[in-house]
Amino acid sequence: MPRLRPRLPLLALAASLTLSAGARAADTEDLLRSHLRGRWAILRSPVASECSDHYSDNDVAGRFASGPGPVSLPVGELVSIDNVHAGWTSGLDVNLGLAVPYRVRIVDGPYTLYEIRSCRVQLNFDVSREVRKDAARAEAAVLEILEVHDSESEARASGLWNRRQTEALPADSAATWAEYRVWKAAQVNVAFRRKLEDVLADAQATLRSLQDGPEYLESFALGVEARRNDSAPSCESALSSSFYVSGSGGKNKRGFEDGQRVAWATNVARALQGCFVDVAP
């Protein structure tokens, strides 16, 4: 019978290689961060941003980036390099903060509003694993789309900078926002009131159709008991809340469901009563 050789050396070697690969990936990321993070740059491509606290995804191929927006920003944007992520499996990403805020247009109902927002972008590079594990090649891919500088003043001196300035807010912007907030509060209250009326009507219809049989009434009480301690929904979730049966109980299925429906409606109605907002300007 052939003698089995111990596998521990092979397992140890595999573990060593895995740890070594992870260390090299970490080294690549550290090198990229030391070279790029905290520096300033000019974008060689248009980008798209949500102009929020989120770094909006933009896929990069060579010197071209594209994202879903909704704000489109032109070539030559001045950016800070906020962070770099590089991994053999997680891709190559660069987080950028745009130095010049953007005037965002918002349309809601009859109102057109404007707001000044900071914009952020994440560049997601479509590069191979071989590039991602080589700091020099990964940095070269980044420099295809970013003209990197040591300081903001140096970047502003670049001929590639588009010199975009933030558009001013309209003169009546503050008054329009104040009027809009009153209108929006009224709209919110209308939505809460309609939902409250619907929920109460549902409960009243159920109560009007109560049956007299002892099995029904016993099951109804069990249904109420099963749902009476439901946690109160938030105002947002109360608006979209709909009834569902939870579990089973009693000898009469309809009685159990009707009891749960009344308990659910009472819980949602109680939550909605605390959701109305002041409309006064």
C-alpha positions in Angstrom: 0.0 0.0 0.0 1.5 3.4 -1.0 2.5 5.6 1.8 0.6 9.0 1.9 2.8 12.0 2.1 1.8 14.8 4.5 0.0 17.7 2.8 0.9 20.3 5.4 3.9 21.8 3.5 1.7 22.3 0.4 -1.0 24.0 2.4 1.5 26.2 4.1 3.0 27.1 0.7 -0.5 28.0 -0.6 -1.2 30.1 2.4 2.1 31.8 2.1 1.4 32.7 -1.6 -2.1 34.0 -0.7 -0.7 36.2 2.0 2.1 37.4 -0.2 -0.4 38.3 -3.0 -2.5 40.2 -0.5 0.5 42.0 0.8 1.6 43.0 -2.8 -2.0 44.3 -3.5 -1.8 46.4 -0.3 1.6 47.7 -1.3 0.2 48.7 -4.7 -2.7 50.6 -3.1 -0.4 52.3 -0.5 2.0 53.4 -3.3 -0.8 54.9 -5.3 -2.2 56.7 -2.3 1.1 58.1 -1.4 1.6 59.4 -5.0 -2.0 60.7 -5.6 -4.1 61.2 -2.5 -4.3 64.8 -1.3 -3.0 66.2 -4.7 -5.0 68.3 -7.2 -5.8 67.5 -10.8 -7.6 68.6 -13.9 -10.0 66.2 -15.6 -9.3 65.4 -19.3 -12.8 64.1 -19.8 -16.4 65.2 -19.0 -17.9 63.5 -16.0 -21.4 63.1 -14.5 -22.3 63.5 -10.8 -25.3 63.4 -8.5 -23.8 66.5 -6.8 -24.4 65.0 -3.3 -22.4 63.5 -0.5 -22.1 60.3 -2.6 -19.2 59.7 -5.0 -21.0 59.2 -8.3 -19.7 56.3 -10.4 -18.1 57.1 -13.7 -16.6 54.2 -15.8 -13.3 55.1 -17.4 -11.8 53.7 -20.6 -8.6 55.4 -21.6 -9.2 59.2 -21.5 -13.0 59.0 -21.5 -15.3 58.7 -18.5 -19.1 58.3 -18.5 -21.7 58.1 -15.8 -25.5 58.3 -15.3 -25.5 61.9 -14.0 -27.8 63.7 -13.7 -25.4 66.7 -13.7 -23.0 66.7 -16.6 -19.7 68.5 -16.0 -17.3 69.5 -18.8 -13.7 68.7 -19.6 -11.2 70.7 -17.5 -12.8 70.4 -14.1 -10.6 71.2 -11.1 -10.6 68.4 -8.6 -9.0 67.2 -5.4 -7.9 63.6 -5.2 -9.7 62.4 -2.1 -8.8 58.7 -2.1 -7.5 55.7 -4.2 -8.7 52.1 -4.0 -6.8 49.4 -5.8 -7.2 45.6 -5.4 -6.7 42.5 -7.5 -10.3 41.7 -7.2 -12.0 44.9 -6.3 -10.8 47.1 -9.2 -9.1 50.5 -9.5 -11.1 53.5 -8.2 -10.2 57.1 -7.6 -12.5 59.4 -5.6 -12.5 63.1 -6.6 -14.1 66.2 -5.1 -14.9 69.0 -7.5 -13.4 72.3 -6.3 -16.1 74.5 -7.9 -19.7 73.9 -6.6 -22.5 73.5 -9.1 -25.9 75.3 -9.3 -28.5 72.4 -9.5 -31.9 73.0 -11.0 -34.8 71.3 -9.2 -38.4 71.0 -10.5 -41.2 69.9 -8.2 -44.8 70.6 -9.1 -45.2 74.2 -10.3 -41.8 75.3 -8.8 -38.4 75.6 -10.3 -35.8 75.9 -7.7 -32.0 76.3 -7.6 -29.4 75.1 -5.1 -25.6 75.3 -4.8 -24.1 71.9 -4.2 -20.7 70.3 -3.9 -20.1 67.5 -6.5 -18.2 64.3 -6.1 -17.1 61.6 -8.6 -15.6 58.1 -8.5 -13.6 57.1 -11.5 -13.9 53.3 -12.0 -11.0 52.2 -14.3 -11.6 49.3 -16.7 -8.1 47.7 -16.4 -6.8 44.2 -16.1 -5.6 42.6 -12.9 -2.1 42.7 -14.2 -2.4 46.5 -14.3 -4.0 46.7 -10.9 -1.2 44.8 -9.2 1.5 47.0 -10.7 1.6 50.5 -9.1 3.5 52.1 -12.0 1.0 50.8 -14.6 -2.0 51.6 -12.4 -0.8 55.2 -11.9 -0.2 55.5 -15.6 -3.9 54.6 -16.2 -5.0 57.3 -13.8 -2.7 59.9 -15.4 -4.4 59.2 -18.8 -7.5 61.0 -17.5 -6.1 63.2 -14.8 -3.5 66.0 -15.2 -2.1 65.8 -11.6 -0.6 68.8 -9.7 1.0 69.3 -6.3 -1.2 72.1 -5.2 -4.5 73.8 -6.0 -2.8 77.0 -7.2 -0.6 75.0 -9.5 -3.7 73.2 -11.0 -5.5 76.5 -11.4 -2.5 77.7 -13.5 -3.0 74.8 -16.0 -4.2 75.7 -19.5 -6.5 72.6 -19.3 -8.6 74.1 -16.4 -11.9 75.2 -17.8 -12.3 78.1 -15.3 -15.9 77.3 -14.7 -17.6 79.4 -12.1 -20.7 78.6 -10.1 -23.8 80.2 -11.5 -25.4 82.7 -9.1 -28.8 81.9 -7.6 -31.7 83.9 -9.0 -32.5 87.1 -7.1 -35.8 85.7 -5.9 -34.4 82.3 -4.9 -35.0 82.7 -1.1 -38.6 83.8 -1.6 -39.3 81.0 -4.0 -37.9 78.4 -1.6 -40.0 79.8 1.2 -43.1 79.7 -0.9 -42.2 76.2 -2.1 -41.8 74.8 1.5 -45.3 76.0 2.3 -46.7 74.3 -0.8 -44.7 71.1 -0.2 -45.9 70.9 3.4 -49.5 71.2 2.2 -48.9 68.5 -0.4 -47.4 66.2 2.3 -50.4 66.8 4.5 -52.8 66.0 1.7 -51.0 62.6 1.2 -51.2 61.8 4.9 -54.8 62.8 5.1 -55.8 60.6 2.2 -54.0 57.6 3.6 -55.5 58.2 7.0 -59.0 58.3 5.5 -58.4 55.1 3.5 -57.1 53.2 6.5 -60.0 54.3 8.7 -62.5 53.4 6.0 -60.9 50.0 5.7 -61.3 49.4 9.5 -64.9 50.7 9.5 -65.9 48.5 6.6 -64.4 45.5 8.5 -66.2 46.4 11.7 -69.5 46.8 9.8 -69.2 43.2 8.5 -68.5 41.6 11.9 -70.2 38.2 12.4 -72.0 37.0 15.5 -70.7 33.4 15.7 -68.6 32.6 18.8 -65.8 31.0 16.7 -65.6 34.2 14.5 -65.5 36.5 17.5 -63.0 34.4 19.4 -60.8 34.3 16.2 -61.3 38.1 15.8 -60.0 38.7 19.3 -57.0 36.5 18.6 -56.3 38.4 15.4 -56.4 41.7 17.3 -54.1 40.3 20.0 -51.6 39.1 17.4 -51.1 42.6 15.9 -51.9 45.0 18.7 -48.2 45.3 19.6 -46.9 45.9 16.1 -44.3 48.7 16.1 -45.5 52.0 14.8 -44.4 52.6 11.2 -42.5 55.7 10.2 -44.4 58.4 8.4 -42.8 57.4 5.1 -43.5 53.7 5.4 -47.1 54.4 6.7 -47.9 56.1 3.4 -47.1 52.9 1.5 -48.3 50.5 4.2 -50.8 47.8 3.1 -52.4 45.1 5.1 -51.2 41.5 5.2 -52.1 38.5 7.4 -49.4 37.4 9.8 -49.5 33.8 10.9 -52.8 32.0 11.7 -55.0 31.4 14.7 -58.4 30.6 15.9 -61.0 28.4 14.3 -62.4 31.0 12.0 -59.9 32.2 9.3 -61.9 35.3 8.4 -62.4 36.3 12.0 -58.7 36.1 12.6 -57.9 38.1 9.5 -60.5 40.7 10.3 -59.1 41.2 13.8 -55.6 41.6 12.4 -56.9 44.1 9.8 -58.6 46.3 12.5 -55.4 46.2 14.7 -53.2 47.1 11.7 -55.5 49.9 10.6 -55.5 51.3 14.1 -51.7 51.2 14.4 -51.2 52.9 11.0 -53.8 55.5 11.7 -52.2 56.4 15.1 -48.9 56.8 13.4 -50.3 59.0 10.6 -51.9 61.4 13.1 -48.4 62.4 14.2 -47.1 63.0 10.6 -48.9 66.2 9.7 -46.5 69.2 9.3 -47.0 72.9 9.9 -48.0 74.8 6.8 -47.6 78.3 8.1 -44.8 80.3 6.3 
